[in-house]
Amino acid sequence: MEVSSSKFSESMQKILNEYGDDVLEVTRRLVKKAGNEARDRLKKVSPRRPKSSKHYADGWTAGNYTWSTLGAHVTVYNAKKPGLAHLLENGHANRKGGRTPAYVHIKPVEEEVTRTLEENVRRAIENV
């Protein structure tokens, strides 16, 4: 059986487009899952004041999804107390001239979820 070069090129382009669409769909699904996982972990590990509500910890949400041909992006943020996340994560100056301690709780979750996401995307691409 003979195949002309133009037909071969068209067939190959179709296969590559389908593969790219499959990879993008898998990546989107995994990024959304990773965002939800990060949100849930942050709700568990966020610092809480004694005898107070969990207002800060309950404020974590995943949203602002960005999908493009280059990949997918999700933002995990605290909707109830947006400025507090930065202050707790990095510490800040207080009124008496000293500094408050940093309660590093976002960075470890980000690193772990990112590492897991990369592994899951690699495995999924191998299986596409």
Accessible surface in RSA format (square Angstrom, percent):
REM  Atomic radii and reference values for relative SASA: ProtOr
REM  Chains: A
REM  Algorithm: Lee & Richards
REM  Probe-radius: 1.40
REM  Slices: 20
REM RES _ NUM      All-atoms   Total-Side   Main-Chain    Non-polar    All polar
REM                ABS   REL    ABS   REL    ABS   REL    ABS   REL    ABS   REL
RES MET A   1   224.42 116.2 136.73  90.5  87.69 208.8 112.18  95.4 112.24 148.7
RES GLU A   2   173.98  99.9 143.52 108.6  30.46  72.5  60.41 116.8 113.58  92.7
RES VAL A   3    87.27  57.4  53.84  48.7  33.44  80.6  57.87  50.3  29.41  79.8
RES SER A   4    62.10  52.5  45.61  60.9  16.49  38.0  52.36 111.5   9.74  13.6
RES SER A   5    97.06  82.0  81.88 109.3  15.18  35.0  53.11 113.1  43.96  61.6
RES SER A   6    68.62  58.0  60.65  80.9   7.98  18.4  48.37 103.0  20.25  28.4
RES LYS A   7   127.89  62.4 127.11  78.0   0.78   1.8  72.70  65.4  55.19  58.8
RES PHE A   8   117.27  58.7 116.49  72.2   0.78   2.0 117.27  71.1   0.00   0.0
RES SER A   9    67.57  57.1  61.32  81.8   6.26  14.4  28.01  59.6  39.56  55.4
RES GLU A  10   114.47  65.7 104.80  79.3   9.67  23.0  47.23  91.3  67.24  54.9
RES SER A  11    59.64  50.4  53.50  71.4   6.14  14.2  29.16  62.1  30.48  42.7
RES MET A  12    80.72  41.8  79.55  52.6   1.17   2.8  70.98  60.3   9.74  12.9
RES GLN A  13    99.75  55.8  98.74  72.2   1.01   2.4  37.52  79.9  62.23  47.2
RES LYS A  14   133.06  64.9 128.53  78.9   4.52  10.8  75.53  68.0  57.53  61.3
RES ILE A  15   102.47  58.3 101.08  75.3   1.39   3.3 101.40  73.0   1.06   2.9
RES LEU A  16   100.56  56.0  93.73  67.1   6.83  17.2  93.92  66.0   6.64  17.9
RES ASN A  17    79.99  55.2  74.49  72.0   5.50  13.2  24.20  58.2  55.79  53.9
RES GLU A  18    91.05  52.3  89.29  67.5   1.77   4.2  38.63  74.7  52.42  42.8
RES TYR A  19    93.97  43.9  90.49  51.5   3.48   9.1  75.94  57.1  18.02  22.2
RES GLY A  20    35.06  43.2   0.00   N/A  35.06  43.2  30.31  83.2   4.75  10.6
RES ASP A  21    95.33  66.8  89.38  89.0   5.95  14.1  26.39  62.1  68.94  68.8
RES ASP A  22    72.67  50.9  70.09  69.8   2.58   6.1  10.92  25.7  61.75  61.6
RES VAL A  23    28.36  18.7  28.36  25.7   0.00   0.0  28.36  24.6   0.00   0.0
RES LEU A  24    34.40  19.2  32.83  23.5   1.57   3.9  34.32  24.1   0.08   0.2
RES GLU A  25   102.75  59.0 101.80  77.0   0.95   2.3  47.01  90.9  55.74  45.5
RES VAL A  26    22.79  15.0  22.74  20.6   0.05   0.1  22.79  19.8   0.00   0.0
RES THR A  27    19.92  14.2  19.92  20.2   0.00   0.0  16.22  21.8   3.70   5.6
RES ARG A  28    75.22  31.6  74.43  37.9   0.79   1.9  12.84  17.6  62.38  37.8
RES ARG A  29   138.40  58.1 130.02  66.3   8.39  20.0  69.59  95.1  68.81  41.7
RES LEU A  30    15.66   8.7  14.16  10.1   1.50   3.8  14.16   9.9   1.50   4.0
RES VAL A  31     7.60   5.0   7.60   6.9   0.00   0.0   7.60   6.6   0.00   0.0
RES LYS A  32   104.91  51.2 104.91  64.4   0.00   0.0  48.19  43.4  56.72  60.4
RES LYS A  33   122.88  59.9 116.88  71.7   6.00  14.3  72.85  65.6  50.02  53.3
RES ALA A  34     9.52   8.8   7.56  11.7   1.96   4.5   9.33  13.1   0.19   0.5
RES GLY A  35     1.84   2.3   0.00   N/A   1.84   2.3   1.74   4.8   0.10   0.2
RES ASN A  36    46.18  31.8  46.18  44.6   0.00   0.0  11.53  27.8  34.65  33.5
RES GLU A  37    45.93  26.4  40.83  30.9   5.10  12.1  25.88  50.1  20.05  16.4
RES ALA A  38     9.80   9.0   9.80  15.1   0.00   0.0   9.80  13.8   0.00   0.0
RES ARG A  39    59.89  25.1  59.89  30.5   0.00   0.0   6.25   8.5  53.64  32.5
RES ASP A  40    62.02  43.4  59.94  59.7   2.09   4.9  21.10  49.7  40.93  40.8
RES ARG A  41    70.96  29.8  70.31  35.8   0.65   1.6  28.54  39.0  42.42  25.7
RES LEU A  42     5.38   3.0   5.38   3.8   0.00   0.0   5.38   3.8   0.00   0.0
RES LYS A  43    69.94  34.1  68.53  42.0   1.41   3.3  25.71  23.1  44.23  47.1
RES LYS A  44   160.11  78.1 138.06  84.7  22.05  52.5  86.98  78.3  73.12  77.9
RES VAL A  45    77.68  51.1  57.72  52.3  19.96  48.1  63.22  54.9  14.45  39.2
RES SER A  46     3.80   3.2   0.00   0.0   3.80   8.7   0.00   0.0   3.80   5.3
RES PRO A  47    37.12  27.1  21.10  19.2  16.02  58.2  31.89  26.3   5.22  32.5
RES ARG A  48   107.13  45.0  71.89  36.6  35.24  83.9  48.47  66.2  58.65  35.5
RES ARG A  49   193.21  81.1 182.49  93.0  10.72  25.5  55.29  75.6 137.92  83.6
RES PRO A  50   120.84  88.1  96.96  88.4  23.88  86.8 108.55  89.6  12.30  76.4
RES LYS A  51   214.62 104.7 160.68  98.6  53.95 128.5 121.90 109.7  92.73  98.8
RES SER A  52    59.97  50.7  28.63  38.2  31.34  72.2  36.51  77.7  23.46  32.9
RES SER A  53    84.11  71.1  58.70  78.3  25.42  58.5  52.98 112.8  31.14  43.6
RES LYS A  54   107.87  52.6 101.92  62.5   5.95  14.2  48.50  43.7  59.37  63.2
RES HIS A  55    80.50  44.0  76.49  53.2   4.01  10.3  50.04  51.6  30.46  35.4
RES TYR A  56    17.56   8.2  14.35   8.2   3.21   8.3  14.35  10.8   3.21   4.0
RES ALA A  57     0.46   0.4   0.00   0.0   0.46   1.1   0.00   0.0   0.46   1.2
RES ASP A  58    60.20  42.2  49.71  49.5  10.49  24.8  10.66  25.1  49.54  49.4
RES GLY A  59     3.55   4.4   0.00   N/A   3.55   4.4   2.01   5.5   1.53   3.4
RES TRP A  60     8.93   3.6   5.08   2.5   3.85   9.0   5.08   2.7   3.85   6.2
RES THR A  61    40.33  28.7  40.33  40.9   0.00   0.0  15.88  21.3  24.45  37.0
RES ALA A  62    15.96  14.7   0.01   0.0  15.96  36.3   0.01   0.0  15.96  42.3
RES GLY A  63    11.94  14.7   0.00   N/A  11.94  14.7  11.94  32.8   0.00   0.0
RES ASN A  64    98.63  68.0  78.10  75.5  20.53  49.4  27.34  65.8  71.30  68.9
RES TYR A  65    69.63  32.5  41.57  23.7  28.06  73.0  37.78  28.4  31.85  39.3
RES THR A  66    77.01  54.8  72.89  73.9   4.13   9.8  55.31  74.3  21.70  32.8
RES TRP A  67    90.91  36.5  63.00  30.5  27.92  65.5  42.41  22.6  48.51  78.7
RES SER A  68    51.75  43.7  42.41  56.6   9.34  21.5  40.44  86.1  11.31  15.8
RES THR A  69   130.12  92.5 101.39 102.8  28.72  68.5  79.21 106.4  50.91  77.0
RES LEU A  70   174.82  97.4 137.94  98.7  36.87  92.7 142.93 100.4  31.88  85.8
RES GLY A  71    20.68  25.5   0.00   N/A  20.68  25.5  19.39  53.2   1.29   2.9
RES ALA A  72    27.33  25.1   0.00   0.0  27.33  62.2   1.40   2.0  25.93  68.7
RES HIS A  73   105.25  57.5 102.52  71.3   2.73   7.0  68.10  70.2  37.15  43.2
RES VAL A  74    28.92  19.0  14.53  13.2  14.38  34.7  14.53  12.6  14.38  39.0
RES THR A  75    46.22  32.9  42.93  43.5   3.29   7.8  36.83  49.5   9.39  14.2
RES VAL A  76    41.46  27.3  16.87  15.3  24.59  59.3  16.87  14.7  24.59  66.7
RES TYR A  77    86.63  40.4  83.75  47.6   2.88   7.5  53.12  39.9  33.51  41.3
RES ASN A  78     3.23   2.2   0.05   0.1   3.17   7.6   0.05   0.1   3.17   3.1
RES ALA A  79    61.24  56.3  34.46  53.2  26.78  60.9  38.86  54.7  22.38  59.3
RES LYS A  80   101.04  49.3  76.13  46.7  24.91  59.3  51.96  46.8  49.08  52.3
RES LYS A  81    87.64  42.8  84.55  51.9   3.10   7.4  31.28  28.2  56.36  60.0
RES PRO A  82    97.14  70.8  80.87  73.7  16.27  59.1  82.64  68.2  14.50  90.1
RES GLY A  83    48.61  59.9   0.00   N/A  48.61  59.9  40.91 112.3   7.70  17.2
RES LEU A  84    60.06  33.4  55.91  40.0   4.15  10.4  56.65  39.8   3.41   9.2
RES ALA A  85    12.75  11.7  12.75  19.7   0.00   0.0  12.75  18.0   0.00   0.0
RES HIS A  86   117.35  64.1 111.26  77.3   6.09  15.6  74.35  76.6  43.00  50.0
RES LEU A  87    69.80  38.9  69.46  49.7   0.35   0.9  69.46  48.8   0.35   0.9
RES LEU A  88    32.76  18.2  32.18  23.0   0.58   1.5  32.76  23.0   0.00   0.0
RES GLU A  89    24.00  13.8  21.46  16.2   2.55   6.1  17.51  33.9   6.49   5.3
RES ASN A  90    77.92  53.7  58.86  56.9  19.06  45.9  22.98  55.3  54.94  53.1
RES GLY A  91     6.41   7.9   0.00   N/A   6.41   7.9   0.90   2.5   5.51  12.3
RES HIS A  92    61.64  33.7  58.90  40.9   2.74   7.0  39.39  40.6  22.25  25.9
RES ALA A  93    69.63  64.0  50.91  78.6  18.72  42.6  50.99  71.8  18.64  49.4
RES ASN A  94    60.29  41.6  45.19  43.7  15.10  36.4  22.93  55.2  37.36  36.1
RES ARG A  95   244.89 102.8 204.06 104.0  40.83  97.2  85.78 117.2 159.11  96.4
RES LYS A  96   197.50  96.4 159.46  97.8  38.04  90.6 111.96 100.8  85.54  91.1
RES GLY A  97    69.99  86.3   0.00   N/A  69.99  86.3  37.32 102.4  32.66  73.2
RES GLY A  98    34.85  43.0   0.00   N/A  34.85  43.0  32.30  88.6   2.54   5.7
RES ARG A  99   158.26  66.4 129.33  65.9  28.93  68.9  67.05  91.6  91.21  55.3
RES THR A 100    37.71  26.8  30.38  30.8   7.34  17.5  30.92  41.5   6.79  10.3
RES PRO A 101    86.48  63.0  73.14  66.7  13.34  48.5  84.55  69.8   1.93  12.0
RES ALA A 102    50.63  46.6  23.96  37.0  26.68  60.7  23.96  33.7  26.68  70.7
RES TYR A 103   111.14  51.9 105.77  60.2   5.37  14.0  75.21  56.5  35.93  44.3
RES VAL A 104    88.35  58.1  62.99  57.0  25.36  61.1  62.99  54.7  25.36  68.8
RES HIS A 105    10.73   5.9   6.67   4.6   4.06  10.4  10.21  10.5   0.52   0.6
RES ILE A 106    42.88  24.4  42.66  31.8   0.22   0.5  42.66  30.7   0.22   0.6
RES LYS A 107   102.57  50.0 101.83  62.5   0.73   1.7  58.14  52.3  44.43  47.3
RES PRO A 108    66.28  48.3  59.43  54.2   6.85  24.9  63.11  52.1   3.17  19.7
RES VAL A 109    11.36   7.5  10.80   9.8   0.56   1.4  11.36   9.9   0.00   0.0
RES GLU A 110    88.84  51.0  82.31  62.3   6.53  15.6  32.64  63.1  56.20  45.9
RES GLU A 111    86.27  49.5  79.82  60.4   6.46  15.4  29.58  57.2  56.69  46.3
RES GLU A 112    74.61  42.8  74.44  56.3   0.17   0.4  15.81  30.6  58.80  48.0
RES VAL A 113    12.24   8.1  11.99  10.9   0.26   0.6  12.02  10.4   0.22   0.6
RES THR A 114    61.36  43.6  59.96  60.8   1.41   3.4  45.09  60.6  16.27  24.6
RES ARG A 115   133.76  56.2 131.44  67.0   2.32   5.5  53.63  73.3  80.13  48.6
RES THR A 116    46.89  33.3  46.52  47.2   0.37   0.9  31.14  41.8  15.75  23.8
RES LEU A 117    37.08  20.7  35.62  25.5   1.46   3.7  36.80  25.8   0.28   0.8
RES GLU A 118    86.89  49.9  82.76  62.6   4.14   9.8  28.43  55.0  58.46  47.7
RES GLU A 119    79.81  45.8  76.72  58.0   3.10   7.4  28.62  55.4  51.19  41.8
RES ASN A 120    34.52  23.8  31.44  30.4   3.09   7.4   6.29  15.1  28.23  27.3
RES VAL A 121    27.30  18.0  27.30  24.7   0.00   0.0  27.30  23.7   0.00   0.0
RES ARG A 122   151.39  63.6 148.64  75.8   2.75   6.6  58.47  79.9  92.92  56.3
RES ARG A 123   135.04  56.7 134.57  68.6   0.47   1.1  61.47  84.0  73.57  44.6
RES ALA A 124    20.02  18.4  12.09  18.7   7.93  18.0  18.63  26.2   1.39   3.7
RES ILE A 125    58.55  33.3  54.87  40.9   3.67   8.9  54.87  39.5   3.67  10.0
RES GLU A 126   140.90  80.9 105.61  79.9  35.29  84.0  45.45  87.9  95.45  77.9
RES ASN A 127   127.85  88.2  93.07  89.9  34.78  83.7  31.05  74.7  96.80  93.6
RES VAL A 128    65.87  43.3  13.34  12.1  52.53 126.6  36.84  32.0  29.03  78.7
END  Absolute sums over single chains surface
CHAIN  1 A     9468.8       7930.7       1538.1       5281.5       4187.3
END  Absolute sums over all chains
TOTAL          9468.8       7930.7       1538.1       5281.5       4187.3
